[in-house]
Amino acid sequence: MTNPSINTFGMQRSLRQCLSNMAALLYRQGHVLESVTVPHRGLDNDALQTLESDHHGWSACQRILESSQAATWNDQRRFVLTGMGRELLFDMFGEGAADCA
């Protein structure tokens, strides 16, 4: 039987790695973190395809973000972080990183 705390730790580590990769990729493409932290903004399909072309592991990270409920699709069908995703981003990058004001 698998230890659930090990699985939780592994998923959390993967999730944090994906958030970190996403932040770096967004920065390289000229985006700001608010592109994914403000619920009514988000990344459209073109931006997501560009992320994939810049980093071939992006689609796996996107799946991890979605399956862990750290990211979702808003009403405009744009990829955004959920409250939990914003909270993790804030924990990782400090005050102001996930500011939704």
C-alpha positions in Angstrom: 0.0 0.0 0.0 1.3 3.5 -0.9 1.8 6.0 1.9 -0.7 8.9 1.2 1.5 11.5 2.8 4.3 10.6 0.4 1.9 11.0 -2.6 0.6 14.3 -1.2 4.2 15.5 -0.8 5.1 14.4 -4.3 2.1 16.1 -5.8 2.7 19.3 -3.8 6.4 19.3 -5.0 5.2 18.8 -8.6 2.7 21.5 -8.3 5.2 23.9 -6.9 7.6 23.0 -9.7 4.9 23.7 -12.3 4.0 27.0 -10.7 7.7 28.0 -10.7 8.1 26.9 -14.3 5.0 28.8 -15.3 6.2 32.0 -13.7 9.6 31.8 -15.5 7.9 31.0 -18.8 5.5 33.9 -18.5 8.3 36.3 -17.6 10.3 35.1 -20.7 7.3 35.8 -22.9 6.7 39.3 -21.5 3.7 38.4 -19.3 3.2 39.3 -15.7 1.9 37.0 -13.0 -1.4 38.8 -13.0 -2.0 37.2 -16.4 -2.9 34.1 -14.5 -3.7 35.4 -11.0 -6.5 37.8 -11.9 -9.6 35.6 -12.5 -11.0 37.7 -15.4 -7.7 37.7 -17.3 -6.0 34.4 -18.0 -4.1 32.9 -20.8 -5.9 32.2 -24.1 -5.1 29.2 -26.4 -2.5 31.1 -28.4 -0.5 32.0 -25.2 -0.8 28.4 -24.0 0.5 27.1 -27.3 3.5 29.5 -27.1 4.2 28.2 -23.6 4.2 24.7 -25.0 6.6 25.6 -27.8 8.9 27.3 -25.3 8.9 24.4 -22.9 7.9 20.9 -24.1 6.9 19.9 -20.6 4.3 22.6 -20.3 1.3 20.4 -21.2 2.2 18.1 -18.3 2.5 21.0 -16.0 -0.8 22.4 -17.2 -2.5 19.0 -16.5 -0.9 18.9 -13.0 -2.2 22.4 -12.3 -5.7 21.5 -13.4 -5.9 18.1 -11.8 -4.7 19.5 -8.5 -7.3 22.3 -8.8 -4.7 25.0 -8.7 -5.8 26.2 -12.1 -9.0 26.2 -14.1 -10.7 27.9 -17.1 -12.6 31.1 -16.6 -15.9 32.1 -18.3 -13.9 33.5 -21.3 -12.2 30.1 -21.7 -8.9 31.4 -20.5 -6.5 29.5 -18.2 -6.2 31.1 -14.7 -5.1 30.1 -11.2 -7.7 29.2 -8.6 -7.6 30.7 -5.1 -5.5 27.8 -4.0 -3.1 28.3 -6.9 -2.8 32.0 -6.2 -2.2 31.2 -2.5 0.7 28.8 -3.4 2.1 31.3 -5.8 2.0 33.9 -3.0 3.7 31.5 -0.6 6.5 30.8 -3.1 7.2 34.2 -4.4 6.2 36.5 -1.6 4.0 39.4 -1.0 2.6 41.0 -4.1 3.3 38.0 -6.4 -0.3 36.9 -6.4 -1.9 40.3 -5.8 -5.3 40.3 -7.4 -6.2 43.9 -6.4 
